[in-house]
Amino acid sequence: MMVPVEVFDELTAERARALVEATASVRAEGLVPNASAEAIVEQWARGEISTSQMRAMVRRLYGV
């Protein structure tokens, strides 16, 4: 799918913010993010994989 650069930049910025917030939430609970899951979510934040791909990869990682 083709999208304007501005839309892509906005999407990846929004995803990056979501990643920062999620990581902060995990750490606020006294936990450490799983490095493999974090790498998958970073791919998603950069727009390299879709949301459904990211979810499927994380589910496979945890055997769900």
MOPAC internal coordinates of N, CA, C and O (Angstrom, degrees):
PM7 1SCF
backbone

  N    0.0000 0     0.00 0     0.00 0    0    0    0
  C    1.4323 1     0.00 0     0.00 0    1    0    0
  C    1.5307 1   107.76 1     0.00 0    2    1    0
  O    1.2310 1   120.88 1   -40.73 1    3    2    1
  N    1.2894 1   115.92 1   139.27 1    3    2    1
  C    1.4635 1   121.96 1   178.34 1    5    3    2
  C    1.5312 1   108.87 1  -102.43 1    6    5    3
  O    1.2310 1   121.07 1   -48.00 1    7    6    5
  N    1.3191 1   115.55 1   132.00 1    7    6    5
  C    1.4654 1   121.12 1   175.35 1    9    7    6
  C    1.5202 1   107.68 1  -133.65 1   10    9    7
  O    1.2310 1   120.36 1   -26.90 1   11   10    9
  N    1.3163 1   116.92 1   153.10 1   11   10    9
  C    1.4642 1   119.36 1   176.88 1   13   11   10
  C    1.5359 1   110.36 1   -60.21 1   14   13   11
  O    1.2310 1   120.81 1   -31.26 1   15   14   13
  N    1.3096 1   116.06 1   148.74 1   15   14   13
  C    1.4663 1   122.18 1  -179.29 1   17   15   14
  C    1.5238 1   110.70 1   -54.92 1   18   17   15
  O    1.2310 1   120.13 1   140.38 1   19   18   17
  N    1.3181 1   117.36 1   -39.62 1   19   18   17
  C    1.4607 1   121.20 1  -178.36 1   21   19   18
  C    1.5255 1   110.67 1   -62.32 1   22   21   19
  O    1.2310 1   120.53 1   139.56 1   23   22   21
  N    1.3232 1   116.59 1   -40.44 1   23   22   21
  C    1.4648 1   121.20 1   179.92 1   25   23   22
  C    1.5248 1   109.41 1   -67.44 1   26   25   23
  O    1.2310 1   120.40 1   136.45 1   27   26   25
  N    1.3293 1   116.85 1   -43.55 1   27   26   25
  C    1.4607 1   120.59 1   178.48 1   29   27   26
  C    1.5296 1   110.49 1   -61.31 1   30   29   27
  O    1.2310 1   120.33 1   134.89 1   31   30   29
  N    1.3296 1   116.97 1   -45.11 1   31   30   29
  C    1.4665 1   120.80 1   179.32 1   33   31   30
  C    1.5226 1   111.53 1   -61.13 1   34   33   31
  O    1.2310 1   120.74 1   138.59 1   35   34   33
  N    1.3209 1   116.18 1   -41.41 1   35   34   33
  C    1.4654 1   120.37 1   178.84 1   37   35   34
  C    1.5329 1   110.55 1   -64.95 1   38   37   35
  O    1.2310 1   120.95 1   137.98 1   39   38   37
  N    1.3234 1   115.79 1   -42.02 1   39   38   37
  C    1.4654 1   120.71 1   179.28 1   41   39   38
  C    1.5238 1   111.17 1   -63.03 1   42   41   39
  O    1.2310 1   120.05 1   132.71 1   43   42   41
  N    1.3078 1   117.51 1   -47.29 1   43   42   41
  C    1.4668 1   119.38 1  -178.76 1   45   43   42
  C    1.5269 1   111.34 1   -68.41 1   46   45   43
  O    1.2310 1   119.85 1   146.00 1   47   46   45
  N    1.3208 1   117.90 1   -34.00 1   47   46   45
  C    1.4701 1   120.23 1   176.68 1   49   47   46
  C    1.5232 1   110.34 1   -65.28 1   50   49   47
  O    1.2310 1   120.70 1   139.01 1   51   50   49
  N    1.3283 1   116.27 1   -40.99 1   51   50   49
  C    1.4677 1   120.78 1   178.79 1   53   51   50
  C    1.5337 1   110.12 1   -64.79 1   54   53   51
  O    1.2310 1   120.56 1   138.26 1   55   54   53
  N    1.3226 1   116.53 1   -41.74 1   55   54   53
  C    1.4590 1   120.49 1   178.54 1   57   55   54
  C    1.5329 1   110.60 1   -65.65 1   58   57   55
  O    1.2310 1   120.20 1   140.14 1   59   58   57
  N    1.3132 1   117.21 1   -39.86 1   59   58   57
  C    1.4726 1   120.77 1   179.08 1   61   59   58
  C    1.5267 1   110.40 1   -62.61 1   62   61   59
  O    1.2310 1   120.41 1   139.47 1   63   62   61
  N    1.3328 1   116.82 1   -40.53 1   63   62   61
  C    1.4707 1   120.48 1   177.42 1   65   63   62
  C    1.5282 1   110.33 1   -63.12 1   66   65   63
  O    1.2310 1   120.77 1   137.91 1   67   66   65
  N    1.3247 1   116.12 1   -42.09 1   67   66   65
  C    1.4645 1   120.48 1   179.27 1   69   67   66
  C    1.5302 1   110.70 1   -62.25 1   70   69   67
  O    1.2310 1   120.53 1   140.47 1   71   70   69
  N    1.3153 1   116.60 1   -39.53 1   71   70   69
  C    1.4642 1   121.28 1   178.67 1   73   71   70
  C    1.5210 1   111.06 1   -64.46 1   74   73   71
  O    1.2310 1   120.11 1   136.20 1   75   74   73
  N    1.3252 1   117.40 1   -43.80 1   75   74   73
  C    1.4674 1   121.36 1   179.15 1   77   75   74
  C    1.5283 1   110.04 1   -62.42 1   78   77   75
  O    1.2310 1   120.38 1   135.87 1   79   78   77
  N    1.3267 1   116.88 1   -44.13 1   79   78   77
  C    1.4624 1   120.85 1  -179.88 1   81   79   78
  C    1.5271 1   111.65 1   -64.98 1   82   81   79
  O    1.2310 1   120.13 1   137.99 1   83   82   81
  N    1.3254 1   117.36 1   -42.01 1   83   82   81
  C    1.4589 1   120.76 1   179.99 1   85   83   82
  C    1.5223 1   111.07 1   -65.38 1   86   85   83
  O    1.2310 1   120.76 1   137.25 1   87   86   85
  N    1.3242 1   116.16 1   -42.75 1   87   86   85
  C    1.4631 1   120.38 1   178.97 1   89   87   86
  C    1.5261 1   110.30 1   -63.32 1   90   89   87
  O    1.2310 1   120.34 1   137.69 1   91   90   89
  N    1.3163 1   116.95 1   -42.31 1   91   90   89
  C    1.4660 1   120.93 1   178.46 1   93   91   90
  C    1.5254 1   110.89 1   -63.38 1   94   93   91
  O    1.2310 1   120.36 1   141.60 1   95   94   93
  N    1.3180 1   116.92 1   -38.40 1   95   94   93
  C    1.4599 1   120.95 1   179.21 1   97   95   94
  C    1.5317 1   110.86 1   -64.31 1   98   97   95
  O    1.2310 1   120.71 1   135.92 1   99   98   97
  N    1.3315 1   116.24 1   -44.08 1   99   98   97
  C    1.4664 1   120.39 1   178.89 1  101   99   98
  C    1.5317 1   109.97 1   -61.88 1  102  101   99
  O    1.2310 1   120.76 1   134.69 1  103  102  101
  N    1.3154 1   116.14 1   -45.31 1  103  102  101
  C    1.4663 1   120.14 1  -178.91 1  105  103  102
  C    1.5281 1   111.66 1   -67.89 1  106  105  103
  O    1.2310 1   119.97 1   146.39 1  107  106  105
  N    1.3344 1   117.66 1   -33.61 1  107  106  105
  C    1.4645 1   121.06 1   178.24 1  109  107  106
  C    1.5218 1   111.22 1   -64.06 1  110  109  107
  O    1.2310 1   120.70 1   154.48 1  111  110  109
  N    1.3245 1   116.26 1   -25.52 1  111  110  109
  C    1.4594 1   121.18 1   177.36 1  113  111  110
  C    1.5225 1   111.58 1   -85.18 1  114  113  111
  O    1.2310 1   120.93 1  -176.00 1  115  114  113
  N    1.3358 1   115.83 1     4.00 1  115  114  113
  C    1.4551 1   119.91 1   178.64 1  117  115  114
  C    1.5182 1   113.78 1    81.35 1  118  117  115
  O    1.2310 1   120.37 1  -163.62 1  119  118  117
  N    1.3223 1   116.90 1    16.38 1  119  118  117
  C    1.4510 1   121.51 1  -178.64 1  121  119  118
  C    1.5267 1   110.61 1  -105.71 1  122  121  119
  O    1.2310 1   120.99 1   -13.38 1  123  122  121
  N    1.3165 1   115.70 1   166.62 1  123  122  121
  C    1.4614 1   121.77 1   177.07 1  125  123  122
  C    1.5190 1   107.55 1  -115.85 1  126  125  123
  O    1.2310 1   119.78 1   -51.21 1  127  126  125
  N    1.3365 1   118.03 1   128.79 1  127  126  125
  C    1.4657 1   119.90 1   179.42 1  129  127  126
  C    1.5294 1   110.92 1   -61.17 1  130  129  127
  O    1.2310 1   120.57 1   -39.25 1  131  130  129
  N    1.3210 1   116.52 1   140.75 1  131  130  129
  C    1.4559 1   122.84 1   175.70 1  133  131  130
  C    1.5280 1   108.01 1   -67.11 1  134  133  131
  O    1.2310 1   120.07 1   -53.57 1  135  134  133
  N    1.3252 1   117.48 1   126.43 1  135  134  133
  C    1.4663 1   122.08 1  -175.72 1  137  135  134
  C    1.5246 1   112.01 1   -60.61 1  138  137  135
  O    1.2310 1   119.94 1   140.95 1  139  138  137
  N    1.3181 1   117.72 1   -39.05 1  139  138  137
  C    1.4622 1   120.77 1   179.95 1  141  139  138
  C    1.5271 1   111.14 1   -67.78 1  142  141  139
  O    1.2310 1   120.84 1   136.61 1  143  142  141
  N    1.3231 1   116.00 1   -43.39 1  143  142  141
  C    1.4655 1   120.00 1   178.06 1  145  143  142
  C    1.5250 1   110.11 1   -65.47 1  146  145  143
  O    1.2310 1   120.71 1   140.21 1  147  146  145
  N    1.3143 1   116.24 1   -39.79 1  147  146  145
  C    1.4606 1   120.58 1   179.32 1  149  147  146
  C    1.5306 1   110.71 1   -62.25 1  150  149  147
  O    1.2310 1   119.90 1   140.35 1  151  150  149
  N    1.3267 1   117.80 1   -39.65 1  151  150  149
  C    1.4661 1   121.45 1   178.61 1  153  151  150
  C    1.5268 1   111.16 1   -64.36 1  154  153  151
  O    1.2310 1   120.72 1   140.48 1  155  154  153
  N    1.3292 1   116.23 1   -39.52 1  155  154  153
  C    1.4657 1   120.56 1   178.28 1  157  155  154
  C    1.5177 1   109.88 1   -64.20 1  158  157  155
  O    1.2310 1   120.55 1   133.54 1  159  158  157
  N    1.3191 1   116.56 1   -46.46 1  159  158  157
  C    1.4692 1   120.68 1  -177.56 1  161  159  158
  C    1.5339 1   110.53 1   -67.12 1  162  161  159
  O    1.2310 1   120.08 1   147.08 1  163  162  161
  N    1.3237 1   117.45 1   -32.92 1  163  162  161
  C    1.4649 1   119.69 1   176.10 1  165  163  162
  C    1.5230 1   111.18 1   -65.33 1  166  165  163
  O    1.2310 1   119.99 1   143.59 1  167  166  165
  N    1.3435 1   117.62 1   -36.41 1  167  166  165
  C    1.4698 1   120.31 1   174.81 1  169  167  166
  C    1.5272 1   109.62 1   -60.98 1  170  169  167
  O    1.2310 1   120.86 1   137.60 1  171  170  169
  N    1.3212 1   115.96 1   -42.40 1  171  170  169
  C    1.4628 1   121.32 1   178.50 1  173  171  170
  C    1.5262 1   110.46 1   -62.78 1  174  173  171
  O    1.2310 1   120.59 1   134.97 1  175  174  173
  N    1.3333 1   116.48 1   -45.03 1  175  174  173
  C    1.4678 1   120.57 1  -178.30 1  177  175  174
  C    1.5183 1   111.56 1   -61.88 1  178  177  175
  O    1.2310 1   120.18 1   146.29 1  179  178  177
  N    1.3301 1   117.26 1   -33.71 1  179  178  177
  C    1.4661 1   121.05 1   179.00 1  181  179  178
  C    1.5261 1   112.53 1   -80.19 1  182  181  179
  O    1.2310 1   120.26 1   175.16 1  183  182  181
  N    1.3267 1   117.11 1    -4.84 1  183  182  181
  C    1.4569 1   120.63 1   179.41 1  185  183  182
  C    1.5174 1   113.49 1    83.00 1  186  185  183
  O    1.2310 1   120.32 1  -164.61 1  187  186  185
  N    1.3238 1   116.99 1    15.39 1  187  186  185
  C    1.4630 1   120.85 1  -178.30 1  189  187  186
  C    1.5225 1   112.47 1   -80.44 1  190  189  187
  O    1.2310 1   120.53 1   154.18 1  191  190  189
  N    1.3339 1   116.59 1   -25.82 1  191  190  189
  C    1.4610 1   121.75 1   177.29 1  193  191  190
  C    1.5210 1   108.54 1  -134.59 1  194  193  191
  O    1.2310 1   120.91 1   -22.85 1  195  194  193
  N    1.3198 1   115.87 1   157.15 1  195  194  193
  C    1.4641 1   120.71 1   179.74 1  197  195  194
  C    1.5251 1   110.64 1   -80.27 1  198  197  195
  O    1.2310 1   121.29 1   -10.29 1  199  198  197
  N    1.3142 1   115.14 1   169.71 1  199  198  197
  C    1.4634 1   120.75 1   177.45 1  201  199  198
  C    1.5265 1   110.52 1   -61.32 1  202  201  199
  O    1.2310 1   120.27 1   136.70 1  203  202  201
  N    1.3226 1   117.08 1   -43.30 1  203  202  201
  C    1.4590 1   119.42 1  -179.61 1  205  203  202
  C    1.5276 1   111.55 1   -66.55 1  206  205  203
  O    1.2310 1   119.96 1   144.06 1  207  206  205
  N    1.3283 1   117.68 1   -35.94 1  207  206  205
  C    1.4634 1   120.43 1   176.26 1  209  207  206
  C    1.5279 1   110.38 1   -65.81 1  210  209  207
  O    1.2310 1   120.66 1   136.32 1  211  210  209
  N    1.3235 1   116.35 1   -43.68 1  211  210  209
  C    1.4630 1   121.05 1   179.39 1  213  211  210
  C    1.5245 1   110.44 1   -60.07 1  214  213  211
  O    1.2310 1   120.32 1   133.27 1  215  214  213
  N    1.3245 1   116.99 1   -46.73 1  215  214  213
  C    1.4674 1   120.75 1  -179.83 1  217  215  214
  C    1.5280 1   111.00 1   -61.68 1  218  217  215
  O    1.2310 1   120.24 1   136.03 1  219  218  217
  N    1.3190 1   117.15 1   -43.97 1  219  218  217
  C    1.4587 1   120.99 1   179.96 1  221  219  218
  C    1.5293 1   111.02 1   -62.84 1  222  221  219
  O    1.2310 1   120.22 1   138.57 1  223  222  221
  N    1.3204 1   117.18 1   -41.43 1  223  222  221
  C    1.4621 1   121.09 1  -179.96 1  225  223  222
  C    1.5213 1   111.71 1   -65.23 1  226  225  223
  O    1.2310 1   120.58 1   138.16 1  227  226  225
  N    1.3306 1   116.49 1   -41.84 1  227  226  225
  C    1.4719 1   120.43 1   179.58 1  229  227  226
  C    1.5264 1   109.87 1   -68.15 1  230  229  227
  O    1.2310 1   120.63 1   139.61 1  231  230  229
  N    1.3163 1   116.41 1   -40.39 1  231  230  229
  C    1.4748 1   119.40 1   177.27 1  233  231  230
  C    1.5270 1   110.65 1   -60.69 1  234  233  231
  O    1.2310 1   120.31 1   135.66 1  235  234  233
  N    1.3246 1   117.01 1   -44.34 1  235  234  233
  C    1.4703 1   120.04 1   178.67 1  237  235  234
  C    1.5318 1   110.29 1   -62.41 1  238  237  235
  O    1.2310 1   120.76 1   139.63 1  239  238  237
  N    1.3240 1   116.16 1   -40.37 1  239  238  237
  C    1.4596 1   121.12 1   179.58 1  241  239  238
  C    1.5271 1   111.25 1   -56.71 1  242  241  239
  O    1.2310 1   120.98 1   139.26 1  243  242  241
  N    1.3404 1   115.74 1   -40.74 1  243  242  241
  C    1.4657 1   121.17 1  -177.75 1  245  243  242
  C    1.5320 1   113.32 1   -96.23 1  246  245  243
  O    1.2310 1   120.37 1  -174.31 1  247  246  245
  N    1.3396 1   116.90 1     5.69 1  247  246  245
  C    1.4535 1   120.15 1   177.44 1  249  247  246
  C    1.5044 1   114.18 1    68.88 1  250  249  247
  O    1.2310 1   120.61 1  -149.54 1  251  250  249
  N    1.3152 1   116.45 1    30.46 1  251  250  249
  C    1.4800 1   120.84 1  -179.91 1  253  251  250
  C    1.5049 1   109.67 1   -96.73 1  254  253  251
  O    1.2310 1   120.10 1   180.00 1  255  254  253

